[in-house]
Amino acid sequence: MKNSKLVGALFSALMRVGAEVRDLYGGLTLRSKITFLSAAVICFLIVWTWVGGYYPVIVFGNGVILERELQQSVDAARSYYERDIASAKAAGVEAEALGAVPDFEALAVEDLVERRLIRAALRERLSAAALREALADLLDPTTSPAFRRDATSFYGIDFETVFREVLLPQAERDMLRADIVLNGEQFEAWLLEAKKSQRALILIPGLSWEEGRVLRKR
């Protein structure tokens, strides 16, 4: 009942504001109307960009990583961690043995940068057709309903998130690893050097990119 009254009050308030804006708009000149509409559109875009997370938090090379992407990775990692911790506690594991809570934000930033570097390297080494075919082969088992059900149960998050945050990045990593090893190199050494040579600007208070690592300023 209270919720119904609140919704009704909000609706009435919005109607009053709408009526006032309509009256104000009707009394404007054509030029003023254009200015008014332009300002309204700009305000809408700013709010939409901020609320939706469509603004960069990491700038590196020729690309950016948006707040939306970062938050999705952080949420997925935290969800899996909390589920894992709950299972450990249920099994009788002492709290002291579980260790400190990871810095999900810093880990997600480094992981996202790694993903971009790996994806860029794959595009340099393989044609678009070869890349699509190889990914399709690697990810073919994920089309099984049983696999999707098991993956969702294991990670405790929806399959779309599992695919985006776990399966696709791992498939790309495995592909690049295989190509690098075939060329007589070590994947870990390549990745470390790629990260060290990558310049990145992290627009998140407290985090910085130094020598290929994300550091939390204390």
C-alpha positions in Angstrom: 0.0 0.0 0.0 2.8 2.4 0.9 4.6 1.5 -2.4 1.4 2.3 -4.3 1.1 5.7 -2.7 4.8 6.5 -3.3 4.5 5.5 -7.0 1.4 7.7 -7.3 3.1 10.6 -5.6 6.1 10.3 -7.9 3.9 10.1 -11.0 2.0 13.2 -10.0 5.2 15.1 -9.4 6.6 14.1 -12.8 3.3 15.1 -14.4 3.5 18.6 -12.8 7.1 19.0 -13.8 6.3 17.9 -17.3 3.5 20.4 -17.5 5.7 23.2 -16.3 8.4 22.3 -18.8 5.8 22.2 -21.6 4.5 25.6 -20.7 8.0 27.0 -20.5 9.0 25.4 -23.8 5.9 26.8 -25.5 6.8 30.3 -24.7 10.3 30.2 -26.2 11.4 31.5 -29.5 12.6 29.0 -32.2 16.3 29.7 -31.4 15.7 29.3 -27.7 13.8 26.0 -28.3 16.8 24.7 -30.3 19.2 25.7 -27.5 16.8 24.2 -24.9 16.6 20.9 -26.8 20.3 20.7 -27.4 21.0 21.2 -23.7 18.5 18.6 -22.8 20.1 16.1 -25.2 23.5 16.8 -23.8 22.3 16.4 -20.2 20.7 13.1 -21.2 23.8 11.8 -22.8 26.0 12.7 -19.8 23.6 11.0 -17.4 23.3 7.9 -19.7 27.1 7.7 -20.1 27.7 8.0 -16.3 24.9 5.7 -15.1 25.6 3.1 -17.8 29.3 3.0 -17.2 30.1 4.0 -20.8 33.2 6.1 -19.9 36.9 5.0 -20.0 38.7 4.0 -16.8 41.8 2.6 -18.5 43.5 4.1 -21.6 46.3 2.2 -23.3 47.7 1.9 -26.8 44.9 2.5 -29.2 42.1 1.4 -27.0 40.2 2.0 -23.8 38.4 -0.1 -21.2 35.1 1.2 -20.0 33.8 1.3 -16.4 31.0 -1.0 -17.5 33.5 -3.7 -18.6 35.5 -3.4 -15.5 32.5 -3.6 -13.2 31.2 -6.7 -15.0 34.6 -8.4 -14.4 34.8 -7.3 -10.8 31.2 -8.5 -10.1 31.8 -11.9 -11.8 35.1 -12.5 -9.8 33.5 -11.4 -6.5 30.5 -13.6 -7.1 32.6 -16.7 -7.8 34.9 -15.9 -4.8 32.1 -15.5 -2.4 30.5 -18.8 -3.5 33.9 -20.5 -3.2 34.4 -19.1 0.3 30.9 -20.1 1.4 31.6 -23.7 0.2 34.9 -23.8 2.0 33.3 -22.6 5.3 30.5 -25.1 4.9 33.2 -27.8 4.6 34.7 -26.7 7.9 37.7 -24.7 6.7 38.8 -22.2 9.3 38.5 -18.5 8.4 42.2 -17.9 9.0 43.1 -20.5 6.4 41.1 -18.7 3.7 43.5 -15.9 3.4 42.9 -12.2 2.7 40.2 -11.0 0.4 41.6 -10.4 -3.1 41.8 -6.9 -4.6 39.1 -7.6 -7.2 39.4 -4.2 -8.9 43.2 -4.4 -9.4 43.0 -8.0 -10.5 40.3 -7.2 -13.0 42.2 -4.3 -14.4 45.3 -6.4 -15.1 43.2 -9.2 -16.5 41.3 -6.9 -18.9 44.6 -5.4 -20.2 46.0 -8.9 -20.7 42.9 -9.9 -22.7 43.3 -6.9 -25.0 47.0 -7.7 -25.6 46.2 -11.3 -26.3 43.4 -10.4 -28.7 45.5 -7.9 -30.5 48.3 -10.4 -30.9 46.0 -13.1 -32.3 44.7 -10.6 -34.9 48.3 -9.9 -35.9 49.2 -13.6 -36.2 46.1 -15.1 -37.7 43.7 -14.0 -40.4 40.1 -13.2 -39.4 38.8 -16.4 -41.0 41.4 -18.6 -39.3 40.7 -16.9 -35.9 36.9 -17.4 -36.2 37.4 -21.1 -37.2 39.9 -21.8 -34.4 37.6 -20.1 -31.8 34.6 -22.0 -33.1 36.4 -25.3 -32.7 37.7 -24.5 -29.2 34.3 -23.2 -28.0 32.2 -25.9 -29.7 31.7 -27.9 -26.4 30.1 -24.8 -24.8 27.1 -25.1 -27.1 25.9 -28.2 -25.2 23.0 -27.5 -22.9 24.6 -29.9 -20.3 27.8 -28.0 -20.4 26.0 -24.6 -20.0 24.1 -26.0 -17.1 27.2 -27.4 -15.4 29.2 -24.2 -16.0 26.4 -22.0 -14.5 26.2 -24.3 -11.5 30.0 -24.4 -11.0 30.6 -20.6 -11.2 27.3 -19.6 -9.6 26.7 -16.9 -12.3 24.7 -16.9 -15.6 26.2 -18.5 -18.6 26.5 -15.3 -20.6 28.8 -14.0 -17.9 30.7 -17.3 -17.7 31.3 -17.2 -21.5 32.4 -13.5 -21.5 34.6 -13.6 -18.4 36.0 -17.1 -18.5 35.5 -19.2 -21.6 36.2 -16.8 -24.4 39.3 -15.2 -22.7 40.7 -18.7 -21.9 40.1 -19.9 -25.4 42.0 -16.9 -26.8 44.8 -17.4 -24.3 45.1 -21.1 -25.3 45.2 -20.2 -29.0 47.9 -17.6 -28.6 49.9 -19.9 -26.3 49.8 -22.7 -28.9 51.0 -20.3 -31.6 53.8 -18.9 -29.5 55.0 -22.3 -28.4 55.0 -23.5 -32.1 57.4 -20.6 -32.8 59.8 -21.7 -30.1 58.9 -19.1 -27.5 57.4 -19.2 -24.0 54.0 -17.7 -23.6 54.6 -16.4 -20.0 57.8 -14.6 -21.1 55.9 -13.1 -24.1 53.0 -11.9 -22.0 55.3 -10.4 -19.4 57.3 -8.5 -22.0 54.1 -7.4 -23.7 52.7 -6.0 -20.5 56.0 -4.3 -19.6 56.2 -2.5 -23.0 52.5 -1.5 -22.8 51.9 2.1 -21.6 48.6 2.4 -19.7 46.8 5.2 -17.9 44.5 4.0 -15.2 41.8 6.6 -14.3 40.8 4.9 -11.1 41.9 6.6 -7.8 44.5 4.5 -6.0 45.6 2.3 -8.9 48.6 2.8 -11.2 50.2 0.8 -14.0 53.9 0.3 -13.4 56.2 -2.1 -15.3 53.3 -4.2 -16.6 51.6 -4.5 -13.2 48.7 -2.9 -11.5 49.7 -1.4 -8.1 47.4 -0.2 -5.4 48.8 2.9 -3.8 48.8 2.8 0.0 
